[in-house]
Amino acid sequence: MNTISLKLPDHLLERLESESKARGTTKSSLVRECLEKSLDGRAAKDAGSCHDLARDLAGSIKGLPRDLATNPKYMEGFGR
């Protein structure tokens, strides 16, 4: 396992020490746990919406009307 150095403001260090004592674990272990949770949660958020994932496909089919998504006349009978 690698070692890193980290600078923390006093109030954050106090919270880290307090929480590690309450859990009966080391500060290093608690920091690793928090980093894992934070980075895992961020990866899920970064996946984006369906639109974000397919954005590069928008406009890739030639010959369609430019207002296909906004003009109500193209929606007549849709879903029947």
Secondary structure as the mmCIF struct_conf table of DSSP 4:
data_model
#
loop_
_struct_conf.conf_type_id
_struct_conf.id
_struct_conf.beg_label_comp_id
_struct_conf.beg_label_asym_id
_struct_conf.beg_label_seq_id
_struct_conf.end_label_comp_id
_struct_conf.end_label_asym_id
_struct_conf.end_label_seq_id
HELX_RH_AL_P HELX_RH_AL_P1 ASP A 10 ARG A 23
TURN_TY1_P TURN_TY1_P1 GLY A 24 GLY A 24
BEND BEND1 THR A 25 THR A 25
HELX_RH_AL_P HELX_RH_AL_P2 LYS A 27 ASP A 46
TURN_TY1_P TURN_TY1_P2 ALA A 47 ALA A 47
HELX_RH_AL_P HELX_RH_AL_P3 CYS A 50 ALA A 54
HELX_RH_3T_P HELX_RH_3T_P1 ARG A 55 LEU A 57
TURN_TY1_P TURN_TY1_P3 ALA A 58 GLY A 59
BEND BEND2 ILE A 61 ILE A 61
TURN_TY1_P TURN_TY1_P4 LYS A 62 GLY A 63
BEND BEND3 LEU A 64 LEU A 64
TURN_TY1_P TURN_TY1_P5 ARG A 66 THR A 70
HELX_RH_3T_P HELX_RH_3T_P2 PRO A 72 MET A 75
TURN_TY1_P TURN_TY1_P6 GLU A 76 GLY A 79
#
